[in-house]
Amino acid sequence: AGRRVMVITDSFLAQSGLLERVRARLRDCTVEVFDQVVPDPPLELVAQGARALAEFRPQAVVAFGGGSAIDCAKGIAALGGLPVRLVAVPTTSGSGSEVTSFAILTLDGVKHPLVDPALRPELAILDPALLEALPPRLIAESGMDAVSHCVEAAAAREASPVTDALAHSACRTLLRLLPRSFAGETAVRGDVHLAASMAALAFDNAGLGACHALAHALGGRFHVAHGRLCAMLLPHVIAHHAAEDPHPYAALAAACGLPGVRGLTGTIVRLRARLGLPASLPEAGVPREAVLEAETDVLEAALADPCASQAPAPLTRDALQVLLRQVL
């Protein structure tokens, strides 16, 4: 009661009835809404939000929305210069930003993953009631992002029995329930929501890899949704690393009841098709010529991405180039 609370969200959610559910829980608080979040939030927007936070001087910040809203709120809370309690309320099931030390912010068309324990929210609230009206496109894109978190965490350099337990359980749930959620079965969305957060806890401690390094580089350049990029890259990344060491992927496949690495890859490819996601950049509306023209910059950005250093084996420019051209 009496607390000053800043809610950080996007304009769509601010005008929807969902934000009123948050306001209803803050009835005795003084509330300020910053509703200017956009996909791939630029650093300039974060600076604008930090100024608003410094002027309003809240005790708590509520990040309300998908990964972009939560990442933007993390940046605002970190740069606002005040000790604030950060609470994340995700309205999509995929980024897992509500439980991680990652924030993805954009500067000059390049996505920069920032990693710091101080960015991890103090509290994450997973409310299935917020997911009932999720459009199929968001279910597909965010869901495949979560699947890629499971797969990359299971093979990442810092993987452990604890992160494997999270990644294996989450992947099993996601592969089973994503098609049902996509088809409109709202009853399963709470389980998908929890699985996405479990996948994020896995990668926050184990790491990610080439799939995310390239997806960040391509997303910043061509503004394709992150989950779409992960969905097209992931089977090729599995094949690349499994050629050298198939064991992490085979263990994940076994945990999901699938026959080996090929079974895992085939299931992901079929799931991607079932969710209506593209298999290549041209299918996603990015001309092959545009990618080749920007290839040097994309590869440099991917190599510099912190996720690249977390891959199960060292990534070279040549290896990333091969992976990039496989989605052309």
C-alpha positions as a Markdown table, in Angstrom:
| # | Residue | x | y | z |
|---|---|---|---|---|
| 1 | Ala | 0.0 | 0.0 | 0.0 |
| 2 | Gly | 1.2 | 3.5 | -0.9 |
| 3 | Arg | 4.1 | 2.3 | -3.0 |
| 4 | Arg | 5.1 | 4.1 | -6.2 |
| 5 | Val | 5.1 | 1.6 | -9.1 |
| 6 | Met | 6.2 | 2.1 | -12.7 |
| 7 | Val | 4.7 | -0.4 | -15.2 |
| 8 | Ile | 6.7 | -0.8 | -18.4 |
| 9 | Thr | 4.8 | -2.3 | -21.3 |
| 10 | Asp | 3.9 | -1.7 | -25.0 |
| 11 | Ser | 1.1 | 0.4 | -26.4 |
| 12 | Phe | -1.0 | -2.6 | -27.4 |
| 13 | Leu | -1.0 | -4.1 | -23.9 |
| 14 | Ala | -1.5 | -0.7 | -22.4 |
| 15 | Gln | -4.8 | -0.3 | -24.3 |
| 16 | Ser | -5.9 | -3.9 | -23.7 |
| 17 | Gly | -7.9 | -5.2 | -20.8 |
| 18 | Leu | -4.9 | -7.1 | -19.6 |
| 19 | Leu | -3.1 | -4.1 | -18.1 |
| 20 | Glu | -6.2 | -3.4 | -16.0 |
| 21 | Arg | -5.6 | -6.8 | -14.3 |
| 22 | Val | -2.2 | -5.4 | -13.2 |
| 23 | Arg | -3.7 | -2.1 | -12.1 |
| 24 | Ala | -6.3 | -4.0 | -10.1 |
| 25 | Arg | -3.5 | -5.5 | -8.0 |
| 26 | Leu | -2.0 | -2.1 | -7.5 |
| 27 | Arg | -5.1 | -0.4 | -6.3 |
| 28 | Asp | -3.5 | 1.4 | -3.3 |
| 29 | Cys | -0.3 | 2.4 | -5.2 |
| 30 | Thr | 0.6 | 5.4 | -7.2 |
| 31 | Val | 1.1 | 4.0 | -10.7 |
| 32 | Glu | 3.0 | 5.5 | -13.7 |
| 33 | Val | 2.8 | 3.6 | -17.1 |
| 34 | Phe | 5.6 | 3.7 | -19.6 |
| 35 | Asp | 4.0 | 2.2 | -22.7 |
| 36 | Gln | 6.5 | 2.9 | -25.5 |
| 37 | Val | 8.2 | -0.4 | -25.7 |
| 38 | Val | 8.8 | -1.7 | -29.3 |
| 39 | Pro | 10.3 | -5.0 | -30.6 |
| 40 | Asp | 14.1 | -5.2 | -30.3 |
| 41 | Pro | 14.1 | -2.2 | -28.0 |
| 42 | Pro | 16.8 | 0.4 | -28.9 |
| 43 | Leu | 19.1 | 1.9 | -26.3 |
| 44 | Glu | 17.6 | 5.3 | -27.0 |
| 45 | Leu | 14.3 | 4.0 | -25.8 |
| 46 | Val | 15.9 | 2.6 | -22.6 |
| 47 | Ala | 17.5 | 6.0 | -22.0 |
| 48 | Gln | 14.1 | 7.7 | -22.4 |
| 49 | Gly | 12.6 | 5.2 | -19.9 |
| 50 | Ala | 15.5 | 5.7 | -17.5 |
| 51 | Arg | 14.8 | 9.5 | -17.5 |
| 52 | Ala | 11.1 | 8.8 | -16.8 |
| 53 | Leu | 12.0 | 6.5 | -13.9 |
| 54 | Ala | 14.4 | 9.1 | -12.4 |
| 55 | Glu | 11.6 | 11.7 | -12.6 |
| 56 | Phe | 8.9 | 9.4 | -11.1 |
| 57 | Arg | 11.1 | 7.8 | -8.5 |
| 58 | Pro | 9.3 | 4.5 | -8.0 |
| 59 | Gln | 10.1 | 1.9 | -5.4 |
| 60 | Ala | 9.1 | -0.9 | -7.8 |
| 61 | Val | 9.1 | -1.6 | -11.6 |
| 62 | Val | 6.7 | -4.0 | -13.1 |
| 63 | Ala | 7.7 | -5.3 | -16.5 |
| 64 | Phe | 4.5 | -6.4 | -18.3 |
| 65 | Gly | 4.7 | -8.0 | -21.7 |
| 66 | Gly | 6.9 | -10.2 | -23.9 |
| 67 | Gly | 10.7 | -10.4 | -24.0 |
| 68 | Ser | 11.1 | -6.9 | -25.4 |
| 69 | Ala | 9.1 | -5.3 | -22.6 |
| 70 | Ile | 11.0 | -7.2 | -19.9 |
| 71 | Asp | 14.4 | -6.6 | -21.5 |
| 72 | Cys | 13.6 | -2.9 | -21.9 |
| 73 | Ala | 12.5 | -2.7 | -18.2 |
| 74 | Lys | 15.7 | -4.4 | -17.2 |
| 75 | Gly | 17.7 | -1.7 | -19.0 |
| 76 | Ile | 15.6 | 1.1 | -17.5 |
| 77 | Ala | 15.9 | -0.3 | -14.0 |
| 78 | Ala | 19.6 | -0.7 | -14.3 |
| 79 | Leu | 20.3 | 2.7 | -15.8 |
| 80 | Gly | 17.7 | 4.7 | -13.8 |
| 81 | Gly | 20.0 | 5.3 | -10.9 |
| 82 | Leu | 17.6 | 4.2 | -8.2 |
| 83 | Pro | 17.3 | 1.1 | -6.1 |
| 84 | Val | 14.1 | -0.4 | -7.4 |
| 85 | Arg | 12.4 | -3.8 | -7.0 |
| 86 | Leu | 12.0 | -5.4 | -10.5 |
| 87 | Val | 9.0 | -7.7 | -11.0 |
| 88 | Ala | 8.4 | -9.4 | -14.3 |
| 89 | Val | 5.0 | -10.5 | -15.6 |
| 90 | Pro | 5.4 | -12.2 | -19.0 |
| 91 | Thr | 2.5 | -12.3 | -21.4 |
| 92 | Thr | 4.2 | -14.6 | -23.9 |
| 93 | Ser | 5.9 | -18.0 | -23.3 |
| 94 | Gly | 9.4 | -18.0 | -24.9 |
| 95 | Ser | 12.0 | -15.5 | -24.1 |
| 96 | Gly | 12.3 | -16.5 | -20.4 |
| 97 | Ser | 13.7 | -13.0 | -19.7 |
| 98 | Glu | 11.6 | -13.0 | -16.5 |
| 99 | Val | 14.1 | -15.4 | -14.8 |
| 100 | Thr | 17.4 | -14.6 | -16.5 |
| 101 | Ser | 20.4 | -12.3 | -16.2 |
| 102 | Phe | 20.2 | -11.5 | -20.0 |
| 103 | Ala | 18.7 | -8.4 | -21.7 |
| 104 | Ile | 18.8 | -8.0 | -25.4 |
| 105 | Leu | 19.0 | -4.3 | -26.5 |
| 106 | Thr | 19.7 | -2.8 | -29.9 |
| 107 | Leu | 22.1 | -0.1 | -30.9 |
| 108 | Asp | 22.7 | 1.0 | -34.5 |
| 109 | Gly | 20.9 | -2.1 | -35.9 |
| 110 | Val | 23.0 | -4.6 | -33.8 |
| 111 | Lys | 21.4 | -6.6 | -31.0 |
| 112 | His | 23.6 | -6.7 | -28.0 |
| 113 | Pro | 23.0 | -9.4 | -25.3 |
| 114 | Leu | 23.9 | -7.8 | -21.9 |
| 115 | Val | 24.6 | -10.4 | -19.2 |
| 116 | Asp | 24.7 | -9.4 | -15.5 |
| 117 | Pro | 23.2 | -11.0 | -12.4 |
| 118 | Ala | 21.9 | -7.5 | -11.5 |
| 119 | Leu | 19.5 | -7.7 | -14.5 |
| 120 | Arg | 17.6 | -10.8 | -13.1 |
| 121 | Pro | 14.2 | -9.8 | -11.8 |
| 122 | Glu | 13.5 | -10.2 | -8.1 |
| 123 | Leu | 10.2 | -11.9 | -8.8 |
| 124 | Ala | 8.5 | -13.5 | -11.8 |
| 125 | Ile | 4.8 | -14.0 | -11.9 |
| 126 | Leu | 3.6 | -16.7 | -14.3 |
| 127 | Asp | -0.2 | -16.2 | -14.8 |
| 128 | Pro | -1.9 | -18.5 | -17.4 |
| 129 | Ala | -4.9 | -16.2 | -17.4 |
| 130 | Leu | -2.9 | -13.7 | -19.4 |
| 131 | Leu | -2.3 | -16.1 | -22.2 |
| 132 | Glu | -5.9 | -16.9 | -23.3 |
| 133 | Ala | -5.9 | -14.5 | -26.2 |
| 134 | Leu | -2.4 | -15.1 | -27.5 |
| 135 | Pro | -2.4 | -15.1 | -31.3 |
| 136 | Pro | -1.1 | -18.2 | -33.0 |
| 137 | Arg | 1.9 | -16.4 | -34.5 |
| 138 | Leu | 3.2 | -15.4 | -31.1 |
| 139 | Ile | 2.6 | -18.9 | -29.7 |
| 140 | Ala | 4.7 | -20.3 | -32.6 |
| 141 | Glu | 7.6 | -17.8 | -32.5 |
| 142 | Ser | 7.9 | -17.7 | -28.7 |
| 143 | Gly | 7.5 | -21.4 | -28.4 |
| 144 | Met | 10.3 | -22.2 | -30.9 |
| 145 | Asp | 12.5 | -19.7 | -29.0 |
| 146 | Ala | 11.9 | -21.7 | -25.9 |
| 147 | Val | 12.7 | -25.0 | -27.7 |
| 148 | Ser | 15.9 | -23.6 | -28.9 |
| 149 | His | 16.8 | -22.6 | -25.3 |
| 150 | Cys | 16.4 | -26.2 | -24.2 |
| 151 | Val | 18.5 | -27.6 | -27.1 |
| 152 | Glu | 21.3 | -25.1 | -26.8 |
| 153 | Ala | 21.4 | -25.2 | -23.0 |
| 154 | Ala | 21.6 | -29.1 | -23.1 |
| 155 | Ala | 24.8 | -28.9 | -25.2 |
| 156 | Ala | 26.3 | -25.6 | -24.0 |
| 157 | Arg | 29.8 | -25.4 | -22.4 |
| 158 | Glu | 28.6 | -24.9 | -18.9 |
| 159 | Ala | 25.8 | -27.5 | -18.9 |
| 160 | Ser | 25.4 | -29.6 | -15.8 |
| 161 | Pro | 23.1 | -32.3 | -14.4 |
| 162 | Val | 21.0 | -29.5 | -12.9 |
| 163 | Thr | 20.6 | -27.5 | -16.1 |
| 164 | Asp | 20.1 | -30.7 | -18.1 |
| 165 | Ala | 17.2 | -31.6 | -15.8 |
| 166 | Leu | 15.5 | -28.3 | -16.5 |
| 167 | Ala | 16.2 | -28.4 | -20.2 |
| 168 | His | 15.1 | -32.0 | -20.7 |
| 169 | Ser | 11.9 | -31.6 | -18.8 |
| 170 | Ala | 11.0 | -28.3 | -20.5 |
| 171 | Cys | 11.8 | -29.6 | -23.9 |
| 172 | Arg | 9.6 | -32.7 | -23.4 |
| 173 | Thr | 6.7 | -30.5 | -22.4 |
| 174 | Leu | 7.1 | -28.0 | -25.2 |
| 175 | Leu | 7.4 | -30.6 | -28.0 |
| 176 | Arg | 4.2 | -32.3 | -26.6 |
| 177 | Leu | 2.1 | -29.2 | -25.9 |
| 178 | Leu | 3.1 | -26.5 | -28.3 |
| 179 | Pro | 1.0 | -27.9 | -31.2 |
| 180 | Arg | -2.1 | -28.0 | -28.9 |
| 181 | Ser | -1.6 | -24.5 | -27.7 |
| 182 | Phe | -1.1 | -23.3 | -31.3 |
| 183 | Ala | -4.4 | -25.0 | -32.2 |
| 184 | Gly | -6.2 | -23.0 | -29.6 |
| 185 | Glu | -6.2 | -25.3 | -26.5 |
| 186 | Thr | -5.9 | -22.7 | -23.8 |
| 187 | Ala | -5.8 | -25.3 | -21.0 |
| 188 | Val | -2.2 | -26.3 | -21.8 |
| 189 | Arg | -0.8 | -22.8 | -21.9 |
| 190 | Gly | 0.1 | -22.7 | -18.2 |
| 191 | Asp | 2.3 | -25.7 | -18.6 |
| 192 | Val | 3.9 | -24.2 | -21.7 |
| 193 | His | 4.5 | -21.0 | -19.8 |
| 194 | Leu | 6.2 | -22.8 | -16.9 |
| 195 | Ala | 8.3 | -24.8 | -19.4 |
| 196 | Ala | 9.5 | -21.7 | -21.1 |
| 197 | Ser | 10.7 | -20.3 | -17.8 |
| 198 | Met | 12.4 | -23.6 | -16.9 |
| 199 | Ala | 14.2 | -23.5 | -20.3 |
| 200 | Ala | 15.4 | -20.0 | -19.5 |
| 201 | Leu | 16.7 | -21.1 | -16.1 |
| 202 | Ala | 18.6 | -23.8 | -17.9 |
| 203 | Phe | 20.3 | -21.5 | -20.4 |
| 204 | Asp | 20.9 | -18.7 | -17.9 |
| 205 | Asn | 23.2 | -21.1 | -16.1 |
| 206 | Ala | 24.5 | -23.4 | -18.9 |
| 207 | Gly | 24.8 | -21.0 | -21.8 |
| 208 | Leu | 23.5 | -20.9 | -25.4 |
| 209 | Gly | 25.4 | -21.1 | -28.7 |
| 210 | Ala | 25.5 | -20.5 | -32.5 |
| 211 | Cys | 21.7 | -20.5 | -33.0 |
| 212 | His | 21.3 | -17.5 | -30.7 |
| 213 | Ala | 24.5 | -15.8 | -31.8 |
| 214 | Leu | 23.3 | -15.8 | -35.5 |
| 215 | Ala | 19.7 | -15.1 | -34.6 |
| 216 | His | 20.7 | -12.0 | -32.7 |
| 217 | Ala | 22.9 | -10.8 | -35.6 |
| 218 | Leu | 20.3 | -11.5 | -38.2 |
| 219 | Gly | 17.4 | -10.1 | -36.2 |
| 220 | Gly | 19.2 | -6.8 | -35.6 |
| 221 | Arg | 20.0 | -6.4 | -39.3 |
| 222 | Phe | 16.8 | -7.7 | -40.9 |
| 223 | His | 14.1 | -7.3 | -38.2 |
| 224 | Val | 12.8 | -10.9 | -38.5 |
| 225 | Ala | 11.2 | -12.2 | -35.3 |
| 226 | His | 13.8 | -13.9 | -33.0 |
| 227 | Gly | 11.7 | -17.1 | -32.7 |
| 228 | Arg | 11.5 | -17.5 | -36.5 |
| 229 | Leu | 15.2 | -17.2 | -36.8 |
| 230 | Cys | 15.8 | -19.8 | -34.1 |
| 231 | Ala | 13.4 | -22.2 | -35.7 |
| 232 | Met | 15.2 | -22.1 | -39.1 |
| 233 | Leu | 18.7 | -22.2 | -37.6 |
| 234 | Leu | 18.3 | -24.8 | -34.9 |
| 235 | Pro | 18.3 | -28.1 | -37.0 |
| 236 | His | 21.5 | -27.0 | -38.8 |
| 237 | Val | 23.2 | -26.1 | -35.5 |
| 238 | Ile | 22.3 | -29.5 | -34.0 |
| 239 | Ala | 23.7 | -31.2 | -37.1 |
| 240 | His | 26.9 | -29.1 | -37.0 |
| 241 | His | 27.8 | -29.9 | -33.3 |
| 242 | Ala | 26.4 | -33.5 | -33.3 |
| 243 | Ala | 28.8 | -34.4 | -36.0 |
| 244 | Glu | 31.6 | -33.9 | -33.4 |
| 245 | Asp | 29.8 | -34.9 | -30.2 |
| 246 | Pro | 26.3 | -36.3 | -30.5 |
| 247 | His | 25.9 | -37.2 | -26.8 |
| 248 | Pro | 24.2 | -34.1 | -25.4 |
| 249 | Tyr | 21.6 | -34.1 | -28.2 |
| 250 | Ala | 21.1 | -37.9 | -27.9 |
| 251 | Ala | 20.5 | -37.5 | -24.2 |
| 252 | Leu | 18.0 | -34.8 | -24.8 |
| 253 | Ala | 16.3 | -36.9 | -27.5 |
| 254 | Ala | 16.0 | -39.9 | -25.1 |
| 255 | Ala | 14.5 | -37.6 | -22.4 |
| 256 | Cys | 11.9 | -36.6 | -24.9 |
| 257 | Gly | 11.2 | -40.2 | -26.0 |
| 258 | Leu | 12.8 | -39.7 | -29.4 |
| 259 | Pro | 15.1 | -42.0 | -31.4 |
| 260 | Gly | 18.5 | -40.3 | -31.3 |
| 261 | Val | 19.8 | -37.1 | -32.8 |
| 262 | Arg | 17.9 | -37.6 | -36.1 |
| 263 | Gly | 14.7 | -38.1 | -34.2 |
| 264 | Leu | 15.2 | -34.8 | -32.3 |
| 265 | Thr | 16.1 | -32.9 | -35.5 |
| 266 | Gly | 13.2 | -34.4 | -37.4 |
| 267 | Thr | 10.7 | -33.6 | -34.7 |
| 268 | Ile | 11.9 | -30.0 | -34.6 |
| 269 | Val | 11.6 | -29.7 | -38.4 |
| 270 | Arg | 8.1 | -31.1 | -38.3 |
| 271 | Leu | 7.1 | -28.9 | -35.4 |
| 272 | Arg | 8.3 | -25.8 | -37.3 |
| 273 | Ala | 6.2 | -26.7 | -40.3 |
| 274 | Arg | 3.2 | -27.5 | -38.1 |
| 275 | Leu | 3.5 | -24.0 | -36.5 |
| 276 | Gly | 3.7 | -22.4 | -39.9 |
| 277 | Leu | 7.2 | -21.0 | -39.5 |
| 278 | Pro | 9.6 | -20.5 | -42.4 |
| 279 | Ala | 12.6 | -22.8 | -43.0 |
| 280 | Ser | 14.8 | -20.2 | -44.6 |
| 281 | Leu | 15.5 | -16.5 | -44.7 |
| 282 | Pro | 13.9 | -16.0 | -48.2 |
| 283 | Glu | 10.8 | -17.7 | -46.9 |
| 284 | Ala | 10.8 | -15.2 | -44.1 |
| 285 | Gly | 10.9 | -12.3 | -46.6 |
| 286 | Val | 14.6 | -11.6 | -46.6 |
| 287 | Pro | 16.1 | -11.8 | -50.1 |
| 288 | Arg | 19.2 | -14.0 | -50.5 |
| 289 | Glu | 21.1 | -11.2 | -52.1 |
| 290 | Ala | 20.5 | -8.9 | -49.1 |
| 291 | Val | 21.9 | -11.5 | -46.8 |
| 292 | Leu | 25.0 | -12.1 | -48.9 |
| 293 | Glu | 25.6 | -8.3 | -49.1 |
| 294 | Ala | 25.5 | -8.0 | -45.4 |
| 295 | Glu | 27.2 | -11.3 | -44.7 |
| 296 | Thr | 30.5 | -9.9 | -43.4 |
| 297 | Asp | 28.7 | -7.6 | -40.8 |
| 298 | Val | 26.4 | -10.4 | -39.8 |
| 299 | Leu | 29.2 | -12.9 | -39.2 |
| 300 | Glu | 31.2 | -10.3 | -37.2 |
| 301 | Ala | 28.3 | -9.5 | -35.0 |
| 302 | Ala | 27.6 | -13.3 | -34.4 |
| 303 | Leu | 31.2 | -13.9 | -33.5 |
| 304 | Ala | 31.2 | -11.0 | -31.1 |
| 305 | Asp | 27.9 | -12.2 | -29.5 |
| 306 | Pro | 28.5 | -13.6 | -26.0 |
| 307 | Cys | 26.4 | -16.6 | -26.9 |
| 308 | Ala | 29.0 | -17.7 | -29.5 |
| 309 | Ser | 31.5 | -18.4 | -26.7 |
| 310 | Gln | 29.0 | -20.6 | -24.9 |
| 311 | Ala | 28.7 | -23.1 | -27.7 |
| 312 | Pro | 29.8 | -26.7 | -27.0 |
| 313 | Ala | 32.8 | -26.3 | -29.4 |
| 314 | Pro | 34.7 | -23.2 | -30.5 |
| 315 | Leu | 32.9 | -21.4 | -33.4 |
| 316 | Thr | 34.9 | -20.1 | -36.3 |
| 317 | Arg | 33.8 | -17.6 | -38.9 |
| 318 | Asp | 33.8 | -20.3 | -41.5 |
| 319 | Ala | 31.5 | -22.5 | -39.4 |
| 320 | Leu | 29.1 | -19.6 | -38.8 |
| 321 | Gln | 29.2 | -18.9 | -42.6 |
| 322 | Val | 28.2 | -22.4 | -43.4 |
| 323 | Leu | 25.3 | -22.3 | -40.9 |
| 324 | Leu | 24.2 | -18.9 | -42.3 |
| 325 | Arg | 24.2 | -20.1 | -45.9 |
| 326 | Gln | 22.2 | -23.2 | -44.9 |
| 327 | Val | 19.2 | -21.0 | -44.3 |
| 328 | Leu | 19.5 | -19.2 | -47.6 |
